[in-house]
């Protein structure tokens, strides 16, 4: 988890105009990195609740095996100059574990998305590196997820790219289907296929709407030669069933 936090701190310092050297941040211990990030974030996101103990202390407890048992209680000991003890039940300790895992997963996912979003720029600094098609398809999936759709299938065959977007909401199927149809552009960016097809499926699992677009129309919008309303007028919508 520490490499992700150091990287996040480096980005923050750059945005803030501080420009700490990479080696300066690399020399910081876990506690210093967390403390500096907390001054910026100003929330308890790096402190599982309700214990309110920062993640670096939980790491120290685990790394140094600073635990003991007293009856049905688990005692966690932490702190350098001033030793403190946190008393937890097994269920409470399990909740802490889940919280720490969630924090790590969020940081790792944010790291992945950041690098995929900026992959084309970063690739210029990597000799011999070219982006994989799967990178762009992952971006498409993340983009759909941000709008409440799960991409349950995606394929590219014979110049035709197909994707199935299942709704994660119970909103009006007509409105959500039209919303999903806009992802033909994202599908073209990810695949550069000659034809694109989006199938919208309701949360209950019923296919409701199918959208078909031509790659050349998507390219015109993506290049800025036409606006999104142009694509809306060229996409063919078909009700399923």
C-alpha positions in Angstrom: 0.0 0.0 0.0 2.9 2.4 0.8 4.1 2.7 -2.9 0.6 3.8 -3.9 0.5 6.4 -1.1 3.9 7.7 -2.0 2.9 8.1 -5.6 -0.3 9.9 -4.6 1.7 12.2 -2.4 4.1 12.9 -5.2 1.2 13.9 -7.5 -0.3 16.1 -4.8 2.9 17.9 -4.2 3.4 18.5 -7.9 -0.1 19.9 -8.2 0.5 22.1 -5.2 3.7 23.5 -6.7 5.9 22.0 -3.9 7.7 19.6 -6.3 9.3 17.5 -3.6 12.0 15.3 -5.1 11.2 11.7 -5.7 14.0 10.6 -3.3 12.7 12.9 -0.6 9.3 11.1 -0.6 10.9 7.7 -1.0 12.8 8.4 2.2 9.7 9.1 4.2 8.4 6.3 6.4 4.8 5.1 6.3 3.6 7.3 9.1 5.1 10.5 7.6 3.5 9.8 4.2 0.1 9.1 5.8 0.3 12.2 8.0 1.2 14.5 5.1 -1.7 13.0 3.0 -4.1 13.5 5.8 -3.4 17.2 6.0 -4.4 17.4 2.4 -7.3 15.0 2.3 -8.8 16.3 5.6 -11.0 13.2 6.1 -10.7 9.9 8.0 -10.4 7.9 4.7 -7.0 6.6 5.9 -8.4 5.7 9.3 -10.8 2.7 9.6 -13.7 3.7 11.9 -14.7 3.7 14.7 -11.2 3.0 16.0 -9.8 6.1 14.1 -6.3 4.5 14.0 -4.3 5.4 10.8 -3.4 2.7 8.4 0.3 2.9 9.2 -0.4 1.9 12.8 -2.4 -1.1 11.7 0.6 -2.1 9.4 2.9 -1.8 12.4 0.7 -3.9 14.6 0.7 -6.7 12.0 4.3 -6.4 11.0 5.6 -6.5 14.6 3.0 -9.1 15.7 2.1 -6.6 18.5 -1.0 -8.5 19.6 -2.0 -10.5 22.6 -5.2 -12.2 23.7 -7.2 -11.7 26.9 -10.1 -14.0 27.1 -12.3 -13.5 24.1 -10.6 -10.1 23.3 -7.7 -9.3 21.0 -5.3 -6.7 22.3 -3.5 -4.6 19.7 -0.4 -2.7 21.0 0.9 0.3 19.1 3.0 3.5 19.5 6.7 4.2 19.9 7.3 6.7 22.8 3.8 6.2 24.2 2.6 2.6 24.1 -1.2 2.3 23.7 -3.5 -0.7 23.6 -6.6 -1.2 21.5 -9.1 -3.9 22.6 -11.2 -5.6 20.0 -13.5 -8.5 19.6 -12.8 -11.0 16.8 -15.7 -9.6 14.8 -14.4 -6.0 15.2 -10.9 -7.1 14.1 -12.5 -8.7 11.0 -14.3 -5.4 10.2 -10.9 -3.6 10.4 -9.4 -6.1 8.0 -12.2 -5.5 5.5 -11.8 -1.8 5.8 -8.0 -2.0 5.2 -8.6 -4.2 2.2 -11.1 -1.7 0.8 -8.7 1.2 1.2 -5.9 -0.8 -0.5 -8.3 -1.8 -3.3 -9.4 1.8 -3.8 -5.8 3.0 -4.1 -4.8 0.2 -6.4 -7.9 0.8 -8.7 -7.3 4.6 -8.8 -3.6 3.9 -9.7 -4.7 1.6 -12.5 -7.3 4.1 -13.9 -4.9 7.0 -13.7 -2.3 5.1 -15.7 -4.8 3.9 -18.3 -6.2 7.4 -18.7 -2.8 8.9 -19.3 -1.4 5.8 -21.0 -0.8 7.5 -24.4 1.2 10.3 -22.8 3.2 7.9 -20.5 3.9 5.6 -23.5 6.0 8.3 -25.1 8.5 8.0 -22.2 8.8 4.2 -22.5 10.9 3.0 -25.4 9.3 0.1 -27.3 6.1 0.3 -25.4 2.7 0.3 -27.2 -0.7 0.3 -25.6 -2.7 -2.9 -25.6 -6.3 -3.0 -26.9 -7.4 -4.4 -23.6 -6.2 -1.2 -21.9 -8.7 0.9 -23.9 -11.5 -1.7 -23.4 -10.9 -1.5 -19.6 -11.4 2.2 -19.8 -14.6 1.7 -21.6 -15.8 -0.7 -18.9 -14.8 1.8 -16.2 -16.6 4.6 -18.0 -19.8 2.6 -18.2 -19.6 1.6 -14.5 -19.4 5.3 -13.6 -22.8 5.7 -15.1 -24.4 2.7 -13.4 -23.9 0.1 -16.1 -22.1 -3.2 -15.9 -20.4 -4.4 -19.1 -21.3 -8.1 -19.1 -19.9 -8.9 -22.6 -17.7 -7.2 -25.1 -16.4 -8.6 -28.4 -14.8 -7.5 -31.7 -15.3 -9.7 -34.7 -15.1 -9.0 -38.4 -15.2 -5.2 -38.0 -18.2 -5.3 -35.6 -17.7 -4.4 -31.9 -20.5 -5.5 -29.6 -21.0 -4.7 -25.9 -23.8 -5.6 -23.5 -24.5 -3.0 -20.8 -26.6 -4.3 -17.9 -28.3 -1.7 -15.7 -27.3 -1.5 -12.1 -30.3 0.8 -11.3 -34.0 0.4 -11.4 -34.6 3.7 -13.3 -36.8 4.1 -16.3 -35.7 1.5 -18.9 -36.4 3.9 -21.9 -34.3 6.7 -20.5 -31.5 4.4 -19.3 -31.5 2.6 -22.7 -31.0 5.9 -24.5 -28.2 6.8 -22.0 -26.5 3.4 -22.7 -26.7 4.0 -26.5 -24.3 7.0 -26.1 -21.6 4.5 -25.3 -21.3 3.6 -29.0 -18.7 6.4 -29.1 -16.7 5.0 -26.2 -16.9 1.6 -27.8 -15.5 3.0 -31.0 -12.6 4.8 -29.1 -11.8 1.4 -27.5 -12.0 -0.7 -30.6 -11.9 1.5 -33.8 -14.4 -1.0 -35.3 -16.3 -0.2 -38.5 -19.6 -0.9 -36.8 -20.7 -0.6 -33.2 -23.5 -2.2 -31.3 -24.6 -1.6 -27.7 -27.3 -3.8 -26.2 -29.0 -2.4 -23.1 -30.2 -4.9 -20.5 -32.4 -4.0 -17.5 -31.3 -4.8 -14.0 -33.8 -7.7 -14.1 -31.9 -9.2 -17.0 -34.3 -8.4 -19.8 -32.8 -7.1 -23.1 -34.6 -3.8 -23.8 -32.8 -1.7 -26.4 -30.1 -2.2 -29.1 -28.1 0.7 -30.6 -26.2 0.5 -33.8 -23.7 3.0 -35.1 -21.1 3.4 -37.9 -17.5 3.9 -37.0 -17.0 6.8 -39.4 -19.8 8.7 -37.7 -18.1 8.1 -34.3 -14.8 9.2 -35.7 -16.3 12.6 -36.9 -17.5 13.3 -33.3 -14.3 12.1 -31.7 -12.2 14.4 -33.9 -14.4 17.4 -33.1 -15.7 17.8 -36.7 -19.2 17.1 -35.5 -20.9 17.4 -32.1 -22.7 14.7 -30.1 -26.1 15.7 -31.4 -24.9 14.5 -34.9 -24.2 11.0 -33.5 -27.6 11.0 -31.8 -29.2 11.5 -35.2 -27.3 8.7 -36.9 -27.5 6.0 -34.2 -30.1 3.4 -35.0 -32.2 2.3 -32.0 -34.2 -0.9 -32.0 -36.4 -2.3 -29.2 -35.6 -5.8 -28.2 -38.3 -8.5 -28.3 
